[in-house]
Amino acid sequence: MLAESGLPPRFLELELTESLLLPDNDAAIDLLRTLRRLGIRLSLDDFGTGYTSLGYLKRLPFDNLKVAQSFVKNISVNPNDAAIVRAILSLSKTLGFEVTAEGVETRQHVDFFQTYGCDLAQGHFFSPALPVAAFEEFLRRHADTQREIA
């Protein structure tokens, strides 16, 4: 499909949930490594809510870990959720993963993730889900604040 569309592989990012990666599934890990060798980016979605052990995590060829919204939602009121997210951020950086916070809805969320060095954030704080035409207009209005694609 990449060859047919002409899309450079670095612009394709596949998101997989932990539940799709059963422990010790060497075939799945081999397939993920093949996709990475092609230049496709891989994200582990909803990290922290599934089956990934820390030992298994270090074997997975992901570029990005996406912190589960279930942890993000209460970081400003639940010290345990905040501690888990800080640990995920620290671990991710140590292992060389980029980190995306999912479900960012408040200024407190943004401040927390900026303080602790999260790479990316997504959620209603920035914009609700949009139809294609509205998204195109959103991109035009915010072109100066977008991360450069290179």
C-alpha positions as CSV (number, residue, x, y, z in Angstrom):
1,M,0.0,0.0,0.0
2,L,2.9,2.4,0.7
3,A,4.3,1.7,-2.8
4,E,0.9,2.2,-4.3
5,S,0.2,5.4,-2.5
6,G,3.7,6.8,-2.7
7,L,3.5,7.7,1.0
8,P,7.0,7.7,2.6
9,P,6.9,5.0,5.4
10,R,8.1,7.5,8.1
11,F,4.7,9.2,7.8
12,L,2.8,6.1,8.6
13,E,2.4,5.2,12.3
14,L,0.5,2.1,13.4
15,E,-1.0,2.0,16.9
16,L,-1.3,-1.4,18.5
17,T,-2.9,-2.1,21.9
18,E,-1.1,-4.2,24.5
19,S,-3.8,-6.8,24.4
20,L,-2.9,-7.7,20.8
21,L,0.6,-8.6,22.0
22,L,0.4,-11.7,24.1
23,P,3.5,-12.4,26.1
24,D,6.2,-14.3,24.4
25,N,4.7,-13.9,20.9
26,D,7.9,-14.0,18.9
27,A,6.0,-14.0,15.6
28,A,4.4,-10.7,16.5
29,I,7.7,-9.2,17.6
30,D,9.3,-10.3,14.3
31,L,6.5,-8.7,12.3
32,L,6.9,-5.5,14.2
33,R,10.6,-5.5,13.6
34,T,10.0,-6.0,9.9
35,L,7.6,-3.0,9.9
36,R,10.1,-0.8,11.7
37,R,12.9,-1.8,9.2
38,L,10.5,-0.6,6.4
39,G,10.5,2.8,8.2
40,I,7.0,2.5,9.6
41,R,6.5,4.0,13.1
42,L,4.9,1.9,15.8
43,S,3.0,3.1,18.8
44,L,1.9,1.0,21.8
45,D,-1.5,2.4,22.6
46,D,-3.1,2.5,26.1
47,F,0.2,1.6,27.8
48,G,-0.2,0.5,31.4
49,T,-3.7,-1.1,31.0
50,G,-2.8,-4.4,29.3
51,Y,-0.5,-7.3,29.6
52,T,3.0,-5.9,28.8
53,S,5.5,-6.9,31.5
54,L,8.6,-4.7,31.9
55,G,10.8,-7.5,30.7
56,Y,8.6,-7.9,27.6
57,L,8.5,-4.2,27.0
58,K,12.3,-3.9,26.4
59,R,12.0,-6.5,23.6
60,L,9.2,-4.6,21.8
61,P,10.3,-2.5,18.8
62,F,8.1,0.5,19.4
63,D,8.8,4.2,18.7
64,N,6.1,5.6,21.0
65,L,4.2,4.6,24.1
66,K,0.8,6.2,24.5
67,V,-0.1,6.7,28.2
68,A,-3.6,5.4,28.7
69,Q,-6.3,8.0,29.2
70,S,-7.5,6.2,32.3
71,F,-4.3,7.3,34.1
72,V,-4.3,10.8,32.6
73,K,-7.8,11.7,33.6
74,N,-7.1,11.7,37.3
75,I,-3.5,12.8,37.6
76,S,-4.4,16.1,39.2
77,V,-6.5,14.5,41.9
78,N,-5.2,11.0,42.4
79,P,-1.6,10.8,43.6
80,N,-1.3,7.1,42.6
81,D,-2.3,7.9,39.0
82,A,0.2,10.8,38.9
83,A,3.0,8.5,40.3
84,I,2.2,5.8,37.7
85,V,2.4,8.3,34.9
86,R,5.6,9.8,36.2
87,A,7.1,6.3,36.3
88,I,5.9,5.6,32.8
89,L,7.5,8.8,31.5
90,S,10.8,8.0,33.3
91,L,10.9,4.4,32.1
92,S,10.0,5.4,28.6
93,K,12.7,8.0,28.3
94,T,15.3,5.5,29.7
95,L,14.3,2.9,27.2
96,G,14.3,5.4,24.3
97,F,10.6,5.6,23.6
98,E,8.8,8.8,22.6
99,V,5.7,9.3,24.9
100,T,2.2,10.6,24.0
101,A,-0.3,11.5,26.7
102,E,-3.9,10.5,25.6
103,G,-7.0,12.3,26.9
104,V,-5.4,15.6,27.8
105,E,-8.4,17.8,28.7
106,T,-7.3,20.4,31.2
107,R,-4.6,23.0,31.7
108,Q,-3.5,21.0,34.7
109,H,-2.9,18.0,32.4
110,V,-0.8,20.1,30.0
111,D,1.2,21.6,32.9
112,F,1.9,18.1,34.4
113,F,3.1,16.6,31.1
114,Q,5.3,19.7,30.3
115,T,6.8,19.5,33.8
116,Y,7.7,15.8,33.4
117,G,8.9,15.9,29.8
118,C,6.2,14.2,27.8
119,D,6.9,14.5,24.1
120,L,3.3,14.8,22.7
121,A,-0.2,15.2,24.0
122,Q,-3.6,14.7,22.4
123,G,-7.1,15.3,23.7
124,H,-10.0,17.7,23.9
125,F,-7.9,20.4,25.5
126,F,-6.5,21.0,22.0
127,S,-9.5,20.1,19.9
128,P,-12.4,17.6,19.8
129,A,-12.5,15.1,17.0
130,L,-13.3,16.9,13.8
131,P,-14.7,16.0,10.4
132,V,-12.2,16.2,7.5
133,A,-13.1,19.8,6.3
134,A,-13.0,21.2,9.8
135,F,-9.7,19.5,10.5
136,E,-8.2,21.0,7.3
137,E,-9.3,24.4,8.5
138,F,-7.9,23.7,11.9
139,L,-4.5,22.9,10.4
140,R,-4.6,26.1,8.3
141,R,-5.3,28.2,11.3
142,H,-2.7,26.6,13.5
143,A,0.0,26.0,10.9
144,D,2.5,28.1,12.9
145,T,2.2,25.9,16.0
146,Q,2.4,22.5,14.2
147,R,5.5,20.3,14.6
148,E,7.6,20.4,11.5
149,I,7.4,17.2,9.4
150,A,10.8,16.3,8.2
